[in-house]
Structures are given as structure tokens and as C-alpha cells.
């Protein structure tokens, strides 16, 4: 594919998935460089790790000795650097294609789902590391236990743990040994067209599973597979979490098994630092995958208790004094509902303020009513402008239109320029920032603000 030590060039290196691959190739002895349109804390970290990055679409800034190019689907087709690299006939793969190649080199544990996949991937990786199992892993977020989005193993890896992304049908490039599907909610309809085609994509994904592996999926999903499978959930699954409660600031739950207790989990009690029914179910999926992969129950319990979660997934940044500040990546109505409902349960006596930055005009258009309903769980809603990412504006699809549908007693629009002063004036008891755009740039600002208070 490429010469060991050769130059691998990344177009769109600053994405969470692309940066993980860049770190992987750097650690494996390759020269790595890249382009991204925006400088971010993540690209700055990559530069500090010795990876050269530039932020202007200028072919003259590319290395001279590029042997291989990895691109993200977010790269526009008219990018000048992409045009020049194609003219030079440099070998090229998408990130998804590269993960597919790696997945065929070792047994792959693939975690998919429109929500929950990042936390579940990070937890599976943490359990495997706690069990001293040799792995490499690609995680769609920064796992707090390792402060990274990648685990770099080597040729002796027993497993490759991969977050399987449905966007652009990327997960269909993988060849899993075992798979998890956490959820299938309508999303990325700009790619799939409608919900049924999204379901078809997930069912095509699970059929790629190895015949000697297993497919683990949530009890409520329209998954259809000829492979060995198990369902998990809270109500009517092969394996269920029950007696869920918060004790001394930690979440506890027991496992109940309907049918053969092949992993000897019946009655086992687990304790974790994460909150919310959605995370209980994410944990249950991870428990099943790791048990199937040979990790004993005692080690799984130890790992679950020590798992610190993932940045931007109900990420409690400040919990001292008057103010509580939580940051979350939620950008879909179901994710927002889960996060705000969890906040209500964990902090029941606090007035809840949410700062939400909608992500994509098409997503906001398609789920306008769902966003309004979920956001209305909060006492106060502050909306930023829609983050466009790869899209152009759509007439009538605005944050103001969304705000009009929200029923919270207090609601307002804010620019990013005025947000800090708006929040200072409110002085909220409990505030959450949410979104998949650049709202995360406010995390250190609010963290400092509320820590000082």
C-alpha cells in the first residue's frame, strides 16, 4: 500500500476521526502532514506532536514527497489541493476505506449507532486495556482515561476496536468480528433519503459480521440479521439492566438474563461514574461485547467503575459552589432529550439553562419540531445561529424559527460574540452547552468563569 516511513498526507486532518488515523500512522513510523481549513485545539495538539499542518488551500504548501493521501468525506470536491493530488495520480483513500483495510488485518469489534457509539467504543476500549488485552482503537471522541481518541497497538493486537460511522455509509467498508448497534434514529437523511434506507444501511452493516462472531443490538431496533445475535435493553431483551439507581453519586444497576446465561451475568451488579438510562444501556452493550471477547466479569466491573467517560458526553466541567456547568455533543433531538432528562434526574433542584447551537440547515429543517420539543425540557433556552458545516443556508430555516416553537418559559437568541456576557448576566445555577459545531470553543471560557465564582 505504501512504503514504511513514507509520507502520508491528510486532507481534513482536524476531524476527530482523521486525527486519530494521523496519530496512528505517526506512531507506526510514517511521516505525517495535513491540511485543514480551521485551526483548532485538536490541530494544535497534532502540531505539538510533530505533525505539520497548514490552513490555506495552497498546493505549494504540501510536502514534496507525498506517497499516500487520506481524505475525509467533508472535503469539498473543488478543493485545489485535492485537484492537484489527483492530477499527480497520488494513491488516495477515504478515511472509511483505510479503516476497512485495517479491519481486515485483525479481529474487529465495531460499534455503530446514531447515538451512543462514541461512549460505547471508549468503554469497550477501556475494558480491554484494563484486561491487558492488546488492542488498537479508533474512538470518535476524546476518551478521558487515555486523553486521546486513539489506542495504538501493533502487529500483535488481538482486537481492533472501531467506532463505525453511518455517515456517508462509511461503516459498510468494515469487516467486523463482533458488532454493536446502539440506536437507529432518523439522521443523515441528506445521505440516506429516508428512514427506511437508513435502516437498510444498518442491516447491511450487521450482515458483514463474521459468522463466528456476534451482533449485539438494542431491543427496540428494527435490526434483521442471519448472524448470531443478542439483544439488550431495559424492558424486553435477552439481557437487561434493572434496579438502576444513583447511590453516593454513582450509578448502580444489576443484570437480568432472559434465556441462556452464556456469559454468567445474571444478578451481577455494576457501578459506574456515568449517568442516565442511555449510558446504562451503552454500558450493558459494552459488557456483552467484552464478555463475548473473553474478559471476565470481575475485570469488567473494575473497568466500568474506573471509566471516566468521553469529553463532551454529559461532561461535568464545574460542580463546585453556586454554578454547575455541563458540556455535551448532543446535536439530534433524541440526544438532547437524553442529556436534558439526565440533568433533571442528577440535579433535580436546579434551574436548567441550555445553550444550543443547531448543526446543519438540513438537520434543523428535518427535525425542527423534535428539536423544539426536546429543548423545551429546559427552563431556559439560549439559541446560537445554525452552524452550517458543509451546507449553504436554506430559506426559512433559522434559529429564530426554531425558537418560536420552543415552549420553555425563558428563551432567547444570542450571537456568539455576546454569549459570554449574556451568561454572566443570567448567572445560571445549572447550565449546559450543546452542539456539534464550534460551541465547544466556549468550554474553557465557561469553565474558568464558573470555577472563579
C-alpha positions as a Markdown table, in Angstrom:
| # | Residue | x | y | z |
|---|---|---|---|---|
| 1 | Unk | 0.0 | 0.0 | 0.0 |
| 2 | Unk | 2.8 | 2.4 | 0.9 |
| 3 | Unk | 6.4 | 2.3 | 1.9 |
| 4 | Unk | 7.2 | 2.1 | 5.7 |
| 5 | Unk | 8.3 | 5.6 | 6.8 |
| 6 | Unk | 6.8 | 7.3 | 3.7 |
| 7 | Unk | 4.8 | 10.5 | 3.8 |
| 8 | Unk | 1.0 | 10.1 | 4.4 |
| 9 | Unk | -0.9 | 13.3 | 3.8 |
| 10 | Unk | -4.3 | 14.0 | 5.3 |
| 11 | Unk | -6.9 | 16.3 | 3.7 |
| 12 | Unk | -9.2 | 17.4 | 6.6 |
| 13 | Unk | -6.8 | 16.3 | 9.3 |
| 14 | Unk | -8.5 | 18.2 | 12.1 |
| 15 | Unk | -11.6 | 16.0 | 12.3 |
| 16 | Unk | -11.9 | 13.6 | 15.3 |
| 17 | Unk | -11.7 | 10.5 | 13.1 |
| 18 | Unk | -9.0 | 11.8 | 10.8 |
| 19 | Unk | -6.8 | 13.0 | 13.6 |
| 20 | Unk | -6.9 | 9.5 | 15.2 |
| 21 | Unk | -5.7 | 8.0 | 11.9 |
| 22 | Unk | -3.0 | 10.6 | 11.7 |
| 23 | Unk | -1.8 | 9.8 | 15.2 |
| 24 | Unk | -1.9 | 6.1 | 14.3 |
| 25 | Unk | 0.3 | 6.4 | 11.2 |
| 26 | Unk | 2.7 | 8.7 | 13.0 |
| 27 | Unk | 3.1 | 6.2 | 15.8 |
| 28 | Unk | 3.6 | 3.4 | 13.3 |
| 29 | Unk | 6.7 | 5.2 | 11.8 |
| 30 | Unk | 5.3 | 7.1 | 8.9 |
| 31 | Unk | 5.8 | 10.8 | 8.1 |
| 32 | Unk | 2.5 | 12.6 | 8.5 |
| 33 | Unk | 1.3 | 16.1 | 7.4 |
| 34 | Unk | -2.0 | 17.6 | 6.6 |
| 35 | Unk | -4.4 | 20.4 | 5.7 |
| 36 | Unk | -7.5 | 21.6 | 7.4 |
| 37 | Unk | -9.4 | 24.8 | 6.9 |
| 38 | Unk | -9.6 | 25.7 | 10.6 |
| 39 | Unk | -7.0 | 25.8 | 13.3 |
| 40 | Unk | -8.5 | 24.2 | 16.5 |
| 41 | Unk | -7.3 | 22.8 | 19.8 |
| 42 | Unk | -7.1 | 19.4 | 18.2 |
| 43 | Unk | -4.9 | 20.5 | 15.3 |
| 44 | Unk | -2.7 | 22.4 | 17.7 |
| 45 | Unk | -2.2 | 19.2 | 19.7 |
| 46 | Unk | -1.3 | 17.4 | 16.4 |
| 47 | Unk | 1.2 | 20.1 | 15.6 |
| 48 | Unk | 2.7 | 19.7 | 19.1 |
| 49 | Unk | 3.1 | 16.0 | 18.4 |
| 50 | Unk | 5.3 | 16.8 | 15.4 |
| 51 | Unk | 2.7 | 16.8 | 12.6 |
| 52 | Unk | 3.0 | 19.7 | 10.1 |
| 53 | Unk | -0.4 | 21.3 | 9.3 |
| 54 | Unk | -1.4 | 24.3 | 7.2 |
| 55 | Unk | -4.8 | 26.0 | 7.0 |
| 56 | Unk | -4.7 | 27.5 | 3.5 |
| 57 | Unk | -5.8 | 25.6 | 0.4 |
| 58 | Unk | -2.4 | 26.0 | -1.4 |
| 59 | Unk | -0.7 | 23.1 | -3.2 |
| 60 | Unk | 2.7 | 24.8 | -2.8 |
| 61 | Unk | 2.4 | 24.2 | 1.0 |
| 62 | Unk | 2.0 | 20.4 | 0.6 |
| 63 | Unk | 5.1 | 18.2 | 1.2 |
| 64 | Unk | 7.0 | 17.3 | -1.9 |
| 65 | Unk | 7.3 | 13.6 | -1.1 |
| 66 | Unk | 3.6 | 12.5 | -0.6 |
| 67 | Unk | 3.2 | 8.8 | -1.1 |
| 68 | Unk | -0.3 | 8.4 | 0.0 |
| 69 | Unk | -3.4 | 10.6 | 0.7 |
| 70 | Unk | -6.2 | 10.0 | 3.2 |
| 71 | Unk | -9.3 | 12.3 | 2.7 |
| 72 | Unk | -12.4 | 12.9 | 4.7 |
| 73 | Unk | -15.9 | 13.0 | 3.1 |
| 74 | Unk | -16.2 | 16.6 | 4.4 |
| 75 | Unk | -13.6 | 17.8 | 1.9 |
| 76 | Unk | -15.2 | 19.8 | -0.9 |
| 77 | Unk | -14.8 | 18.4 | -4.4 |
| 78 | Unk | -13.4 | 21.7 | -5.7 |
| 79 | Unk | -10.5 | 21.9 | -3.2 |
| 80 | Unk | -7.4 | 22.9 | -5.1 |
| 81 | Unk | -5.1 | 20.6 | -3.3 |
| 82 | Unk | -7.3 | 17.6 | -4.0 |
| 83 | Unk | -7.3 | 18.5 | -7.7 |
| 84 | Unk | -3.5 | 18.7 | -7.8 |
| 85 | Unk | -3.0 | 15.5 | -6.0 |
| 86 | Unk | -5.4 | 13.7 | -8.4 |
| 87 | Unk | -3.5 | 15.2 | -11.4 |
| 88 | Unk | -0.3 | 13.8 | -9.8 |
| 89 | Unk | -2.1 | 10.4 | -9.5 |
| 90 | Unk | -1.0 | 10.0 | -5.9 |
| 91 | Unk | -2.6 | 7.0 | -4.3 |
| 92 | Unk | -5.6 | 8.0 | -2.3 |
| 93 | Unk | -8.2 | 6.5 | 0.1 |
| 94 | Unk | -11.1 | 7.9 | 2.2 |
| 95 | Unk | -10.8 | 7.5 | 5.9 |
| 96 | Unk | -13.5 | 4.9 | 5.8 |
| 97 | Unk | -11.7 | 2.9 | 3.2 |
| 98 | Unk | -8.5 | 2.9 | 5.3 |
| 99 | Unk | -10.4 | 1.7 | 8.4 |
| 100 | Unk | -11.8 | -1.0 | 6.2 |
| 101 | Unk | -8.3 | -2.1 | 5.3 |
| 102 | Unk | -7.2 | -2.1 | 8.9 |
| 103 | Unk | -10.3 | -4.0 | 9.9 |
| 104 | Unk | -9.4 | -6.9 | 7.6 |
| 105 | Unk | -6.0 | -7.3 | 9.3 |
| 106 | Unk | -7.3 | -8.3 | 12.7 |
| 107 | Unk | -10.4 | -9.2 | 14.6 |
| 108 | Unk | -12.5 | -6.1 | 14.7 |
| 109 | Unk | -15.0 | -5.0 | 17.3 |
| 110 | Unk | -17.2 | -2.4 | 15.6 |
| 111 | Unk | -19.7 | -0.2 | 17.4 |
| 112 | Unk | -22.4 | 1.6 | 15.4 |
| 113 | Unk | -25.5 | 3.7 | 16.1 |
| 114 | Unk | -26.8 | 7.1 | 15.5 |
| 115 | Unk | -26.3 | 7.8 | 19.2 |
| 116 | Unk | -24.2 | 6.2 | 21.9 |
| 117 | Unk | -21.4 | 4.8 | 19.8 |
| 118 | Unk | -18.6 | 7.0 | 21.0 |
| 119 | Unk | -19.2 | 6.3 | 24.7 |
| 120 | Unk | -19.6 | 2.6 | 24.0 |
| 121 | Unk | -16.5 | 2.4 | 21.8 |
| 122 | Unk | -14.4 | 4.2 | 24.5 |
| 123 | Unk | -15.8 | 1.9 | 27.2 |
| 124 | Unk | -15.0 | -1.3 | 25.2 |
| 125 | Unk | -11.5 | 0.0 | 24.7 |
| 126 | Unk | -11.1 | 0.8 | 28.4 |
| 127 | Unk | -12.3 | -2.6 | 29.4 |
| 128 | Unk | -9.9 | -4.3 | 27.0 |
| 129 | Unk | -7.0 | -2.2 | 28.3 |
| 130 | Unk | -7.9 | -2.9 | 31.9 |
| 131 | Unk | -7.8 | -6.6 | 31.0 |
| 132 | Unk | -4.3 | -6.2 | 29.4 |
| 133 | Unk | -5.7 | -7.2 | 26.1 |
| 134 | Unk | -3.6 | -6.0 | 23.2 |
| 135 | Unk | -5.7 | -3.7 | 21.0 |
| 136 | Unk | -5.7 | -0.7 | 18.7 |
| 137 | Unk | -8.8 | 1.5 | 18.8 |
| 138 | Unk | -10.3 | 4.4 | 16.9 |
| 139 | Unk | -12.7 | 6.5 | 19.0 |
| 140 | Unk | -15.0 | 9.3 | 17.8 |
| 141 | Unk | -14.2 | 11.5 | 20.8 |
| 142 | Unk | -11.5 | 12.1 | 23.5 |
| 143 | Unk | -11.7 | 9.2 | 26.0 |
| 144 | Unk | -10.9 | 10.7 | 29.4 |
| 145 | Unk | -8.9 | 7.7 | 30.7 |
| 146 | Unk | -6.3 | 8.0 | 28.0 |
| 147 | Unk | -6.9 | 11.6 | 27.0 |
| 148 | Unk | -6.9 | 10.6 | 23.4 |
| 149 | Unk | -9.1 | 9.4 | 20.5 |
| 150 | Unk | -6.8 | 6.5 | 19.6 |
| 151 | Unk | -5.2 | 3.5 | 21.2 |
| 152 | Unk | -2.1 | 2.4 | 19.2 |
| 153 | Unk | -1.1 | -1.2 | 19.5 |
| 154 | Unk | 0.8 | -3.1 | 16.9 |
| 155 | Unk | 1.1 | -6.3 | 14.9 |
| 156 | Unk | 0.4 | -8.4 | 17.9 |
| 157 | Unk | -3.1 | -6.8 | 18.6 |
| 158 | Unk | -5.8 | -9.3 | 19.5 |
| 159 | Unk | -8.6 | -6.8 | 18.5 |
| 160 | Unk | -9.2 | -3.6 | 16.6 |
| 161 | Unk | -11.9 | -1.6 | 18.3 |
| 162 | Unk | -13.6 | 0.8 | 15.8 |
| 163 | Unk | -16.4 | 3.4 | 16.1 |
| 164 | Unk | -18.4 | 2.6 | 13.0 |
| 165 | Unk | -19.8 | 5.7 | 11.4 |
| 166 | Unk | -23.0 | 5.6 | 9.4 |
| 167 | Unk | -22.4 | 9.0 | 7.7 |
| 168 | Unk | -21.7 | 8.5 | 4.0 |
| 169 | Unk | -22.3 | 4.8 | 4.6 |
| 170 | Unk | -18.7 | 4.6 | 5.9 |
| 171 | Unk | -19.4 | 1.6 | 8.2 |
| 172 | Unk | -20.0 | -0.6 | 5.2 |
| 173 | Unk | -16.3 | -0.6 | 4.5 |
| 174 | Unk | -15.6 | -2.5 | 7.7 |
| 175 | Unk | -15.3 | -6.3 | 8.2 |
| 176 | Unk | -16.3 | -6.8 | 11.8 |
| 177 | Unk | -15.8 | -9.9 | 14.0 |
| 178 | Unk | -18.4 | -8.6 | 16.5 |
| 179 | Unk | -20.8 | -5.6 | 16.2 |
| 180 | Unk | -22.9 | -3.4 | 18.4 |
| 181 | Unk | -25.8 | -1.3 | 17.2 |
| 182 | Unk | -26.9 | 1.2 | 19.9 |
| 183 | Unk | -29.6 | 3.1 | 18.1 |
| 184 | Unk | -31.1 | 3.8 | 14.7 |
| 185 | Unk | -32.9 | 7.2 | 14.8 |
| 186 | Unk | -33.6 | 9.2 | 11.7 |
| 187 | Unk | -30.4 | 11.2 | 10.9 |
| 188 | Unk | -28.2 | 11.9 | 7.9 |
| 189 | Unk | -31.3 | 11.9 | 5.7 |
| 190 | Unk | -29.3 | 14.1 | 3.2 |
| 191 | Unk | -27.3 | 10.9 | 2.6 |
| 192 | Unk | -30.0 | 8.1 | 3.0 |
| 193 | Unk | -33.1 | 9.9 | 1.7 |
| 194 | Unk | -35.5 | 8.5 | 4.3 |
| 195 | Unk | -35.5 | 6.4 | 7.5 |
| 196 | Unk | -36.1 | 3.1 | 5.8 |
| 197 | Unk | -32.9 | 3.4 | 3.7 |
| 198 | Unk | -31.0 | 4.3 | 6.9 |
| 199 | Unk | -32.4 | 1.1 | 8.5 |
| 200 | Unk | -31.3 | -0.8 | 5.4 |
| 201 | Unk | -27.8 | 0.6 | 5.7 |
| 202 | Unk | -27.5 | -0.7 | 9.3 |
| 203 | Unk | -28.9 | -4.1 | 8.3 |
| 204 | Unk | -26.3 | -4.3 | 5.6 |
| 205 | Unk | -23.6 | -3.4 | 8.1 |
| 206 | Unk | -24.5 | -6.2 | 10.6 |
| 207 | Unk | -24.6 | -8.8 | 7.8 |
| 208 | Unk | -20.9 | -8.0 | 7.2 |
| 209 | Unk | -20.3 | -9.5 | 10.6 |
| 210 | Unk | -18.1 | -12.7 | 10.9 |
| 211 | Unk | -20.1 | -16.0 | 11.1 |
| 212 | Unk | -18.2 | -16.9 | 14.3 |
| 213 | Unk | -18.8 | -13.5 | 15.9 |
| 214 | Unk | -21.9 | -11.9 | 17.3 |
| 215 | Unk | -24.2 | -8.9 | 16.7 |
| 216 | Unk | -25.4 | -7.1 | 19.8 |
| 217 | Unk | -28.2 | -4.6 | 19.3 |
| 218 | Unk | -30.8 | -2.7 | 21.4 |
| 219 | Unk | -34.1 | -4.3 | 22.0 |
| 220 | Unk | -36.2 | -1.6 | 20.2 |
| 221 | Unk | -34.3 | -1.6 | 16.9 |
| 222 | Unk | -35.5 | -2.9 | 13.5 |
| 223 | Unk | -32.4 | -5.0 | 13.1 |
| 224 | Unk | -32.6 | -8.1 | 10.9 |
| 225 | Unk | -29.7 | -10.4 | 10.8 |
| 226 | Unk | -28.8 | -14.0 | 9.9 |
| 227 | Unk | -25.8 | -13.8 | 12.3 |
| 228 | Unk | -25.6 | -15.0 | 15.9 |
| 229 | Unk | -27.1 | -12.1 | 17.9 |
| 230 | Unk | -28.2 | -10.8 | 21.3 |
| 231 | Unk | -30.5 | -8.0 | 22.3 |
| 232 | Unk | -30.0 | -5.7 | 25.3 |
| 233 | Unk | -32.1 | -3.0 | 27.0 |
| 234 | Unk | -34.3 | -2.2 | 30.0 |
| 235 | Unk | -37.5 | -4.0 | 29.3 |
| 236 | Unk | -37.8 | -7.0 | 26.9 |
| 237 | Unk | -34.3 | -8.1 | 25.8 |
| 238 | Unk | -32.1 | -11.2 | 26.0 |
| 239 | Unk | -30.0 | -9.2 | 28.6 |
| 240 | Unk | -31.5 | -6.4 | 30.6 |
| 241 | Unk | -30.3 | -3.8 | 33.1 |
| 242 | Unk | -32.6 | -3.5 | 36.1 |
| 243 | Unk | -32.7 | -1.9 | 39.6 |
| 244 | Unk | -31.0 | 1.2 | 38.3 |
| 245 | Unk | -30.3 | 3.8 | 40.9 |
| 246 | Unk | -27.9 | 6.6 | 41.9 |
| 247 | Unk | -26.0 | 5.8 | 45.1 |
| 248 | Unk | -23.4 | 8.1 | 46.6 |
| 249 | Unk | -23.1 | 10.0 | 43.3 |
| 250 | Unk | -22.6 | 6.8 | 41.2 |
| 251 | Unk | -24.9 | 4.8 | 39.0 |
| 252 | Unk | -25.6 | 1.2 | 40.0 |
| 253 | Unk | -27.5 | -1.5 | 38.1 |
| 254 | Unk | -28.0 | -5.2 | 38.0 |
| 255 | Unk | -28.1 | -7.6 | 35.0 |
| 256 | Unk | -31.0 | -9.9 | 34.3 |
| 257 | Unk | -30.8 | -12.6 | 31.6 |
| 258 | Unk | -33.8 | -14.0 | 29.7 |
| 259 | Unk | -32.7 | -17.3 | 28.3 |
| 260 | Unk | -29.3 | -18.9 | 28.4 |
| 261 | Unk | -26.9 | -17.1 | 30.7 |
| 262 | Unk | -23.9 | -17.8 | 28.4 |
| 263 | Unk | -21.7 | -15.1 | 30.0 |
| 264 | Unk | -22.8 | -15.8 | 33.6 |
| 265 | Unk | -24.1 | -12.2 | 34.2 |
| 266 | Unk | -27.4 | -13.0 | 35.9 |
| 267 | Unk | -27.6 | -10.9 | 39.1 |
| 268 | Unk | -24.2 | -9.3 | 38.6 |
| 269 | Unk | -24.2 | -5.7 | 39.9 |
| 270 | Unk | -22.2 | -3.0 | 38.2 |
| 271 | Unk | -21.2 | 0.6 | 39.3 |
| 272 | Unk | -20.2 | 3.4 | 37.1 |
| 273 | Unk | -19.5 | 7.2 | 37.1 |
| 274 | Unk | -21.8 | 7.9 | 34.1 |
| 275 | Unk | -25.4 | 9.0 | 34.5 |
| 276 | Unk | -28.6 | 8.3 | 32.5 |
| 277 | Unk | -30.6 | 5.4 | 31.3 |
| 278 | Unk | -28.9 | 5.8 | 27.9 |
| 279 | Unk | -25.5 | 5.3 | 29.4 |
| 280 | Unk | -26.7 | 2.3 | 31.4 |
| 281 | Unk | -27.6 | 0.7 | 28.1 |
| 282 | Unk | -24.4 | 1.7 | 26.5 |
| 283 | Unk | -22.6 | 0.1 | 29.4 |
| 284 | Unk | -24.6 | -3.1 | 29.0 |
| 285 | Unk | -23.8 | -3.3 | 25.3 |
| 286 | Unk | -20.1 | -2.9 | 26.1 |
| 287 | Unk | -20.3 | -5.5 | 28.9 |
| 288 | Unk | -21.8 | -8.1 | 26.5 |
| 289 | Unk | -19.2 | -7.4 | 23.8 |
| 290 | Unk | -16.3 | -7.7 | 26.2 |
| 291 | Unk | -17.7 | -10.8 | 27.8 |
| 292 | Unk | -18.0 | -12.4 | 24.4 |
| 293 | Unk | -14.4 | -11.4 | 23.7 |
| 294 | Unk | -13.2 | -13.3 | 26.7 |
| 295 | Unk | -13.0 | -10.7 | 29.5 |
| 296 | Unk | -14.1 | -12.0 | 32.9 |
| 297 | Unk | -16.9 | -10.3 | 34.9 |
| 298 | Unk | -14.6 | -9.1 | 37.7 |
| 299 | Unk | -12.4 | -7.2 | 35.3 |
| 300 | Unk | -15.4 | -5.7 | 33.5 |
| 301 | Unk | -16.7 | -4.5 | 36.9 |
| 302 | Unk | -13.3 | -2.9 | 37.7 |
| 303 | Unk | -13.1 | -1.2 | 34.3 |
| 304 | Unk | -16.7 | 0.1 | 34.4 |
| 305 | Unk | -16.1 | 1.7 | 37.9 |
| 306 | Unk | -12.9 | 3.4 | 36.7 |
| 307 | Unk | -14.2 | 4.6 | 33.3 |
| 308 | Unk | -14.2 | 8.4 | 33.3 |
| 309 | Unk | -16.3 | 8.9 | 30.1 |
| 310 | Unk | -15.7 | 10.9 | 27.0 |
| 311 | Unk | -15.2 | 14.6 | 26.6 |
| 312 | Unk | -18.4 | 16.4 | 25.5 |
| 313 | Unk | -20.7 | 13.5 | 26.6 |
| 314 | Unk | -22.5 | 14.8 | 29.7 |
| 315 | Unk | -19.1 | 16.2 | 30.6 |
| 316 | Unk | -19.4 | 17.8 | 34.0 |
| 317 | Unk | -16.8 | 20.6 | 33.8 |
| 318 | Unk | -17.7 | 22.5 | 37.0 |
| 319 | Unk | -19.6 | 21.2 | 40.0 |
| 320 | Unk | -18.4 | 23.4 | 42.9 |
| 321 | Unk | -20.0 | 26.4 | 44.6 |
| 322 | Unk | -23.1 | 28.1 | 43.1 |
| 323 | Unk | -22.8 | 27.0 | 39.5 |
| 324 | Unk | -22.8 | 23.6 | 37.7 |
| 325 | Unk | -21.6 | 23.5 | 34.2 |
| 326 | Unk | -22.1 | 20.5 | 31.8 |
| 327 | Unk | -20.9 | 20.3 | 28.2 |
| 328 | Unk | -22.4 | 17.8 | 25.7 |
| 329 | Unk | -22.1 | 17.0 | 22.0 |
| 330 | Unk | -25.8 | 16.4 | 21.6 |
| 331 | Unk | -27.0 | 17.6 | 18.1 |
| 332 | Unk | -30.0 | 15.4 | 17.5 |
| 333 | Unk | -33.4 | 15.7 | 19.2 |
| 334 | Unk | -33.1 | 12.2 | 20.9 |
| 335 | Unk | -29.6 | 13.1 | 22.2 |
| 336 | Unk | -30.8 | 16.4 | 23.5 |
| 337 | Unk | -33.8 | 14.7 | 25.2 |
| 338 | Unk | -31.5 | 12.1 | 26.9 |
| 339 | Unk | -29.0 | 14.7 | 28.1 |
| 340 | Unk | -31.6 | 17.1 | 29.5 |
| 341 | Unk | -33.6 | 14.3 | 31.1 |
| 342 | Unk | -30.4 | 13.1 | 32.7 |
| 343 | Unk | -29.6 | 16.6 | 34.0 |
| 344 | Unk | -33.1 | 16.8 | 35.6 |
| 345 | Unk | -32.5 | 13.5 | 37.4 |
| 346 | Unk | -29.0 | 14.2 | 38.6 |
| 347 | Unk | -29.6 | 17.8 | 39.6 |
| 348 | Unk | -33.4 | 17.9 | 40.3 |
| 349 | Unk | -33.5 | 21.1 | 42.3 |
| 350 | Unk | -31.6 | 23.3 | 39.9 |
| 351 | Unk | -33.0 | 25.7 | 37.2 |
| 352 | Unk | -31.7 | 24.3 | 33.9 |
| 353 | Unk | -30.3 | 26.6 | 31.2 |
| 354 | Unk | -29.2 | 25.2 | 27.9 |
| 355 | Unk | -27.1 | 26.9 | 25.2 |
| 356 | Unk | -27.7 | 25.1 | 22.0 |
| 357 | Unk | -26.0 | 25.6 | 18.6 |
| 358 | Unk | -28.0 | 23.8 | 15.9 |
| 359 | Unk | -25.8 | 21.8 | 13.5 |
| 360 | Unk | -26.6 | 21.8 | 9.7 |
| 361 | Unk | -29.5 | 23.5 | 8.0 |
| 362 | Unk | -30.9 | 20.2 | 6.7 |
| 363 | Unk | -30.9 | 18.6 | 10.1 |
| 364 | Unk | -32.6 | 21.6 | 11.6 |
| 365 | Unk | -35.2 | 21.6 | 8.9 |
| 366 | Unk | -35.9 | 17.9 | 9.1 |
| 367 | Unk | -36.2 | 17.8 | 12.9 |
| 368 | Unk | -37.4 | 21.3 | 13.7 |
| 369 | Unk | -40.4 | 20.0 | 15.8 |
| 370 | Unk | -38.3 | 17.4 | 17.5 |
| 371 | Unk | -35.6 | 19.9 | 18.5 |
| 372 | Unk | -38.3 | 22.3 | 19.9 |
| 373 | Unk | -39.9 | 19.5 | 22.0 |
| 374 | Unk | -36.5 | 18.3 | 23.4 |
| 375 | Unk | -35.1 | 21.7 | 24.1 |
| 376 | Unk | -38.4 | 22.7 | 25.9 |
| 377 | Unk | -37.3 | 20.3 | 28.7 |
| 378 | Unk | -35.0 | 23.1 | 29.9 |
| 379 | Unk | -36.2 | 26.1 | 32.0 |
| 380 | Unk | -34.2 | 28.5 | 29.8 |
| 381 | Unk | -33.0 | 28.1 | 26.2 |
| 382 | Unk | -30.4 | 30.2 | 24.5 |
| 383 | Unk | -30.0 | 29.5 | 20.8 |
| 384 | Unk | -27.0 | 30.4 | 18.7 |
| 385 | Unk | -27.1 | 30.7 | 14.9 |
| 386 | Unk | -27.1 | 27.4 | 13.0 |
| 387 | Unk | -23.6 | 26.0 | 12.4 |
| 388 | Unk | -23.5 | 25.4 | 8.6 |
| 389 | Unk | -20.6 | 23.0 | 8.4 |
| 390 | Unk | -20.7 | 21.8 | 4.7 |
| 391 | Unk | -24.0 | 23.4 | 3.8 |
| 392 | Unk | -25.5 | 26.6 | 2.4 |
| 393 | Unk | -28.4 | 28.3 | 4.1 |
| 394 | Unk | -31.9 | 27.2 | 3.4 |
| 395 | Unk | -34.6 | 29.8 | 3.3 |
| 396 | Unk | -36.8 | 29.9 | 6.4 |
| 397 | Unk | -34.6 | 27.5 | 8.3 |
| 398 | Unk | -33.2 | 29.7 | 11.1 |
| 399 | Unk | -32.6 | 29.6 | 14.9 |
| 400 | Unk | -35.4 | 32.2 | 15.1 |
| 401 | Unk | -37.8 | 29.8 | 13.5 |
| 402 | Unk | -36.8 | 27.1 | 16.0 |
| 403 | Unk | -37.0 | 29.5 | 18.9 |
| 404 | Unk | -40.6 | 30.3 | 18.0 |
| 405 | Unk | -41.6 | 26.6 | 18.5 |
| 406 | Unk | -39.9 | 26.2 | 21.9 |
| 407 | Unk | -42.2 | 26.3 | 24.9 |
| 408 | Unk | -39.7 | 26.9 | 27.7 |
| 409 | Unk | -40.7 | 29.8 | 30.0 |
| 410 | Unk | -37.5 | 31.6 | 29.2 |
| 411 | Unk | -35.9 | 31.6 | 25.7 |
| 412 | Unk | -33.7 | 33.9 | 23.6 |
| 413 | Unk | -31.3 | 34.2 | 20.7 |
| 414 | Unk | -27.7 | 35.1 | 21.2 |
| 415 | Unk | -24.7 | 35.7 | 18.9 |
| 416 | Unk | -21.5 | 34.0 | 19.7 |
| 417 | Unk | -20.0 | 37.4 | 20.3 |
| 418 | Unk | -22.5 | 38.3 | 23.1 |
| 419 | Unk | -22.9 | 34.8 | 24.6 |
| 420 | Unk | -20.4 | 35.2 | 27.5 |
| 421 | Unk | -21.9 | 38.5 | 28.7 |
| 422 | Unk | -25.4 | 37.0 | 28.3 |
| 423 | Unk | -24.5 | 34.0 | 30.5 |
| 424 | Unk | -22.7 | 36.3 | 33.0 |
| 425 | Unk | -25.9 | 38.3 | 33.4 |
| 426 | Unk | -28.0 | 35.2 | 33.9 |
| 427 | Unk | -25.6 | 33.6 | 36.4 |
| 428 | Unk | -27.2 | 30.2 | 35.9 |
| 429 | Unk | -27.5 | 27.5 | 38.6 |
| 430 | Unk | -27.1 | 24.7 | 36.1 |
| 431 | Unk | -26.0 | 25.4 | 32.5 |
| 432 | Unk | -25.3 | 23.0 | 29.6 |
| 433 | Unk | -23.7 | 23.8 | 26.3 |
| 434 | Unk | -24.8 | 21.6 | 23.4 |
| 435 | Unk | -24.0 | 21.1 | 19.8 |
| 436 | Unk | -21.6 | 19.6 | 17.2 |
| 437 | Unk | -20.3 | 22.8 | 15.7 |
| 438 | Unk | -17.9 | 25.2 | 17.3 |
| 439 | Unk | -19.8 | 25.8 | 20.6 |
| 440 | Unk | -17.1 | 23.8 | 22.3 |
| 441 | Unk | -14.8 | 26.8 | 22.0 |
| 442 | Unk | -16.8 | 28.3 | 24.9 |
| 443 | Unk | -16.0 | 25.3 | 27.2 |
| 444 | Unk | -12.7 | 26.7 | 28.6 |
| 445 | Unk | -14.2 | 30.2 | 28.9 |
| 446 | Unk | -17.2 | 29.0 | 30.9 |
| 447 | Unk | -15.1 | 26.6 | 32.9 |
| 448 | Unk | -12.9 | 29.5 | 34.0 |
| 449 | Unk | -15.9 | 31.7 | 34.6 |
| 450 | Unk | -17.7 | 29.3 | 36.9 |
| 451 | Unk | -14.6 | 28.0 | 38.6 |
| 452 | Unk | -13.7 | 31.5 | 39.7 |
| 453 | Unk | -17.2 | 32.0 | 41.1 |
